Structures are given as structure tokens and as C-alpha cells.
Amino acid sequence: MVSILWLLIGIVIISAISGSLIFEFLTPNNDSMTSLEKKCEGIAKEGFRIHVMYPDLQPDQLPSADMNRLMYLDEMWIKDCVSRLSAESVFNIIQKVEHDFYSGE
């Protein structure tokens, strides 16, 4: 009877530790999300700056260097930001970049 009790206690402890490790592994690290958001904010700022420099032109009407840079930034934005962040985070980044630009920050 005592050995069965010790066995059950051991199973409960192992299950709790395993569950904790699995939960920690599956939960995204806030530091990595923060650095990804900062990277995405930088991408958005640079892309927004190019869009503001040429407000009435389509991408294929831009000077070739700016068009190539804008295409590269768009690709990075989609691959690194839109596909990896929540929609709320993406919209927050966009609003922050626009706010900072128009407020002069």
C-alpha cells in the first residue's frame, strides 16, 4: 500500500514537471516578441518614409533604388512581421509609426 502511494506521488510530480516544461516551451518568450516588434517597427518606419517621399507615385514609377528597397522591405514585412505577429501587434506598429512620423518624433 505504501509503495503504491509513493508511486502515485512520483507520477503526479513527474506529470506536473513535464506539464510545466511543455507549457514553458509552447509559450512564446516575451523578449523575442519584443525584439521582433522592434525589428518590424524599423521595417515599417523605413517603408513609410519611402511612401511619404513619393505620395502620388506607384511603386513601378519610383526611382529604381527606392523601388528595390521598397520591394525588399515589403517582402521582409510580410515574411517577418505579418506572418509571425498577431493582427493587433501589426496594427499597433502601423499606428505607432504613423503617429511618430506626423508628430515629428
Disulfide bonds with the S-S distance in Angstrom:
Cys40-Cys81 2.01
